[in-house]
Amino acid sequence: MIQGRNSDVDFKDRKVHVQTEYMPSNNTIVTLIFDNGAIIGSKKKKLIINGDPEKIVKKIEEKLVEQHKEVMSTIRNAESDEISQVVPTENSEDLMNDFLKEVFGVGDE
């Protein structure tokens, strides 16, 4: 199992929460940015994996940590006051449903 990452980071006058997870069902790393429980930004990266994902766990973990750190750095160094301009997001409802389905086996259907 690949361990996700969770961090709080200062953004302007508040703290936001950054959560990065690996979604094995579609070989995707998803980073969600939360402010008071609401998704305000995200980054999604599809991995191209040749071979058995179980054998390349270390590489996946490295990519996960890299993406998590990249998003946190982008937020810290942002000049804009809006996360959506700093880290453009996909449809937050779809991202949350994908996350809930992957991690907990539940979702909006």
C-alpha positions in Angstrom: 0.0 0.0 0.0 1.3 3.4 -0.9 1.1 6.0 1.9 -0.5 9.3 1.0 0.6 12.7 2.2 -1.2 15.4 4.2 0.1 18.8 5.0 -1.1 22.2 6.2 0.4 25.1 4.3 0.1 28.9 4.8 -1.6 30.6 1.9 -1.9 34.4 2.4 -3.8 35.0 5.6 -5.0 31.4 6.2 -3.9 27.7 6.3 -5.0 25.3 3.7 -4.8 21.5 3.7 -3.0 19.6 1.0 -3.7 15.9 0.5 -2.1 13.7 -2.1 -3.1 10.1 -2.7 -2.3 7.4 -5.3 -5.4 5.9 -7.0 -4.3 2.4 -8.1 -7.5 1.7 -10.1 -6.5 4.2 -12.7 -2.8 4.8 -11.9 -3.4 8.4 -11.0 -1.9 10.7 -8.3 -4.5 13.2 -7.1 -3.7 16.2 -4.9 -6.6 18.0 -3.3 -6.4 21.4 -1.6 -8.9 22.1 1.1 -10.0 25.3 2.9 -12.4 24.6 5.8 -13.3 21.2 4.3 -14.1 22.5 0.8 -12.0 21.6 -2.2 -10.5 24.8 -3.6 -7.9 23.3 -5.9 -6.5 20.1 -7.3 -3.9 18.5 -9.4 -4.2 15.1 -11.1 -1.4 13.2 -12.8 -1.9 10.0 -14.7 1.1 7.6 -14.5 2.1 5.4 -17.3 3.2 2.2 -15.6 4.9 -0.6 -17.6 4.7 -3.8 -15.7 3.2 -4.8 -12.4 2.4 -1.7 -10.2 3.3 -3.8 -7.1 6.9 -4.0 -8.3 7.3 -0.3 -8.9 5.9 1.0 -5.6 9.0 3.0 -4.9 8.8 5.0 -8.1 5.1 5.7 -7.5 5.9 6.9 -4.0 8.6 9.2 -5.4 6.2 10.7 -7.9 3.5 11.1 -5.2 6.0 13.0 -2.9 7.2 15.1 -5.8 3.7 16.2 -6.7 2.8 16.9 -3.1 5.9 19.1 -2.6 5.3 20.8 -5.9 1.8 21.8 -5.0 2.8 23.1 -1.6 5.6 25.1 -3.1 3.3 26.6 -5.7 0.9 27.6 -2.9 3.6 29.1 -0.7 5.1 31.2 -3.5 1.7 32.3 -5.0 1.2 35.9 -5.8 -2.5 35.5 -6.5 -5.1 35.6 -3.7 -7.1 32.8 -5.3 -6.0 29.2 -5.2 -8.0 28.5 -8.4 -5.6 30.8 -10.2 -2.6 29.2 -8.5 -3.5 25.6 -8.9 -6.3 25.2 -11.4 -8.8 22.6 -10.4 -11.0 20.0 -12.2 -14.6 19.5 -11.2 -14.3 19.2 -7.5 -17.4 17.1 -7.1 -16.1 14.5 -9.6 -12.7 14.5 -7.8 -14.3 14.0 -4.4 -16.5 11.2 -5.8 -13.5 9.5 -7.4 -11.6 9.8 -4.1 -14.4 8.4 -1.9 -14.9 5.5 -4.3 -11.2 4.7 -4.4 -10.4 5.0 -0.7 -13.7 4.0 1.0 -15.6 2.2 -1.7 -18.4 4.7 -1.7 -19.5 7.5 -3.9 -22.4 9.4 -5.4 -24.0 7.2 -8.0 
